[in-house]
């Protein structure tokens, strides 16, 4: 009999689930990673990465993922749990769109996408790109990122250094062909830089229009796969990968309201802590902080879904019609937030 089990900690009791059941759940937005320890999430990450490229050593891949985990800070939202959440959502979207069973993306592309998902927020300290711009302006300093947002630039630099360290003899990427190393790191760079949502938050982005224009033609570039490194094909492949990653990065909106609101609580706690630290709100009154946090959470959640998440998902579904069910989940959570906001206004 097959007796490989994983121990799950949920509330104050133990649940034993067969490994096969967990792997099936990993391809669904119903997966609830709150039940598992960080160490278990490391193991799940390894299994997801191995599924796209079984040629890598499981032992060495786990060393790599452990190093990734250590590069994430212990902060409420942008931590390793968030990184795994985005990786698992990417895994689900790959399955939902079918790009893994077509000529659109090859195994190296899929592996690049999953690496970018796992590493897209490496070293995040809780400060947003807007926060960095405010801090830089206050001291008259401009970060030399070459036009790339500060956070995304730092995340990619940390990934690049980590990747190069794991290219040495005896490491996970030591036997990878040089041309594949270059393509992998350039893919990840493109995707990480694409995850900045600051333009959407400020209403200045036209990125979704560009993506739709490039991709909304039944992905006909798949027929160009026989041209090994066709620049046009490569650019469109990277847009496919980047679109999946951007959708996965904000995919807590697509999960049950219990999971989605849990992540929203974490994000609000993180941003509130930063605001207290830089003096934007007083740290003396717990009630003030609570009211500020909850009211801000209600308003920002509605704004985020209406102005960022919904347009992103709608654009994604125009390119991948099979992904239409995600729009229902998004609308469902938006209705819940509006109902809570109405009750809050009535009460206060």
N, C-alpha and C positions, 0 to 999 in steps of 0.2 A: 504494500500500500504506500501511496505517496504521503509522507508525513512531514513535509517542509512547511512550517508555519511561522508567521510573524506575530509578535505580541503587540497588541494595540492598547494604548491607554486612553480610555474614554471615561471622564468623570472619575469615579473612585473604584472602578472594577476593570478587570482584564477581559478582553475579547480575543479569541483566537480565530484568525481568518486564514484560509488557504491562500498561498501565494498566487495561485492562478486567478482567484477572484479579485485580488488586489490589482493585478496587472490589467484585468478587464476594466476595472474602475479608473485606472490611470488614463484611459482614453475617453473619459467622460467629464463633463463639467459638474457632475454630481459628486466627484471625488472631494472628500473633506480631509485635507492634510492636517487639520488641528488634532486629529486623533493619534497622530504619530510623533515620535521623537525626532529631533534633528538628525540623529545618527541613522534612523530608519530612512529619512528623506534623502540622505546621502546615498544609501543603497539603492533606493528607487531611481535616483538620478543616474546612477551607473547603468542600471538595467535599461532605462530609456535611451541612453546614448549608445549602448551596445546594440539595441534593436536596429538602429540605423546603420551601424557599421560594426559588424561582429568580428572584424579582423583585428581589432585592438585587444590588448590584454586587459582582462577584467581587473586584475590585481593592480596594474599600473594606472588604469583609468580611475580606480578608486583613490589612489594617491593624488591624482590631479583634482578630483572633486573635493577631496579633503582640503587641499590647498585653496581651492575656490572658497570653500566655507570659511576658512580662517581670514580671508580678505574682506569678508562682510562684517560690518560693525554691529554691535549689540544695541540696536536702536529699535523703536517700536515697529516701524513699517519697512524701511529699506534694508532688510536683513536677509539672511539666507533663506528663511521661509518664503519671503516674497520671490526670491530668485527661483526657488523650486516651483512655486505656484505658477510663475510665468513659463517655466520649462514644461510643466505638466499641461498647461493650457495650450502651449505650442504643439505638444504631442497630440492633444485632442483635435486641434484645428487641422493639423496635417492629415489626420484620419478623416475628419469631416469633409475637407475639400478634395481629398483623393490625390493630392499632388505627389504622394509617395508611390502611387500606382500608375503614374503616367510618365510622359517624356519631359514634363516640365522641369522637375528637379531630380538630379542624380543623387546617389548616396552621399557624396561629398558635400553637396549643397544642403541636404537634410541635416547632416552632422554639423555643418557650419551654423545653420539656423538654430539648432539645439544648443550649441556652445554659446552663441550670442545670447540666447534666452537665459542661460544659467549665469552668464557673466556680465549682463547688460548694466548692472548697478554696482559693480565692484567698488568698494571703498566709500560708498555713499555715506555722508555724515549728517544727513537730515536737512541740509540747507539747499533750497531750490535755486534754479538758475537766476530767478528774479532776486532772491536773497543775495546771491553772489554779486550781481550787478549793483545792488544797493551798497553792499560792503565795499566793493571796489571804488565806487563813486565817492564814498565818504572819506576814503584815504587817498583819492586821486591816483588810483592804480588800475591798470587794465591788464587782465590776464592774457598772456600771449598764446591764444588758442587758435589763431588763424581763422577767425570767423565762426568756429564751432562753439556751441554752448559749453560753458565751463564744466558742468557735471559730465556730459557725454565725452568730452575730451579726456577728463581724468579717468573715467571708467575704462575707456579703450586703452589708455596708456598702461593701466594696471593689468589689463588682459594681455597686452603685447609682451610685457615683461614676464608675466607668468607663463605664457605660451613659449617664449624663447627659453625659459629655464627648463621647460619640460621637453625641449628638443635635444638636450644633451644625451650622451650614450646611456642606455639603460632606462631612459624615461619614455613616456607614452608616445611622443611624436618623433623619436630618434630615427625610426625607419621609414617615416613618411617621405615620399618623393618631394624634392625641393619645389617643383612647380605646384604641387598640391598644397604645400605649406603656404606659399605665397597667395594662392587663390583662397585658401581657408581664412587667412588673416585679413585679406582685403574684403572678403565677404562679411566677416564679423565687424570690421571697421565701418563699412557702409551701413549695416543694420543698427549698430549701437548709436551712430550719429543720427539715424532716422527716428530714434525713440523720443527725442525731445518734443514735449507737447506744449511748450511755452507759447509758440505762435498760435496754436489753437485756443489756448486760454485767453490770449489777448485779442483774438478775432482777426489776426493779420495773416493767417495761413491760407495758401491756395494749394497746399500739398495734395489734398484728397482729389482735387480736380486733375492734377497732373497724373496721379496714380491711375485714376479711372481712364484718362485718355490713353495712357500707355498700355493698360492691361485689359480694358473692356472690349477686346476684339476676339473673344473665345480663345485667348492664349495661343494664337496662331504661330507664335515664335517657336513652339515645341517642334514644329517641322524642321527647324533649322539646326537641330541637334547634330546633324552630320557635319556641320561646320564647327570644328573643334573649339575654337576660341573666338567666335564671331562676337564683336564688341556689342552690337545691338542686342543679340540674344543674351549675352552676359548681363547687360544692364537691366533687361526686363526680368531675368531670373532673380537678380538682386532685389528688384522692386517687389516681386512675389514674396520673397523671403522677408523683406522688411515690412511688408503689409501684414503678414502673419504675425511677426513679432510685435508690431505696434498694437494689433488687436489683442494679442495674448497679454501684453503689459498692463492693459486696463480690463482684463477679463473677469476680475472679481465682480464687475457689474453684471456679468452673465450667469453668475452662480445663484444659489438660493439666497433669499434676503438675509438669512441667518449668517451665512458666510460673508456675503457682500458687506453687511453692516459691521461685522467683526473687523474686516479690513479697513473700513471707513473709520471706525473707532481708533484703530492703530495709527492711521494717517493723521487724524485730528490730534491725537496725543503727541505725535512727533512734531507737527507744525506748531502746536501750542507751546510745547517745550522750547522750541527755537525762538518763538516770539517773546516768551518770558525771558529767555537768556539775553536777547538783544534789546530788551526794555520796551517792546511795543505794547505789552500789557503788564499790569502790576502783578507781582508774585505774592503780594501780601494777603489778598482775599481769595480764599478757596472758592467761595460762591461766585465771585466775579469770573474766575477762570472757568468754572463749570458752565455758567450761563453763556459766556463767550464761546466756549468750545461747542456746546450743544447747538446753539443758534447758528454758529458758523458752519457746523457740520450739516445742518438741514439745508441752509442756503447753498453752500458749496457743492453738496451732493446733487441737488437739482440742477444747478448751473453746469456742473461737470458732465452729467449725463446728457443734458440738452445740447450743450455747445461743443463737447469734445467726443464723448463716447458714442452717442447716437449717430452723428455724421460719419465717424470712423467706421462703425459697423455697417451702416447703409452703403458706404462706398465699397467696403469689403465684400458685401453680399452681391453687389452689382458685378463684381469680378468673379465671384464664386457663388452662384445661385444655390448650390447645395447647402450653403451656410445660413440660409434664411431663418432657421429656428432661433438663432441667437438674437434676432430682433425682438422676438416675443419675450425672451428673458429680460432684455434691456427695458422694454416698456413696462413689464410687470414691476420691476424694482423702482422705476421712476414714479409710478402710481403710488407705491408704498411711501416714498419720501414725501410726496405732495400731501398725502393723507396725514402723515406725522407733522408736517409743517403747519397744516391747517389747525390741527389739535393744539399745537404749541402756541399759536397765535391766540386761540380762544382762551387758553389757560392763563397766558401772561399779558 
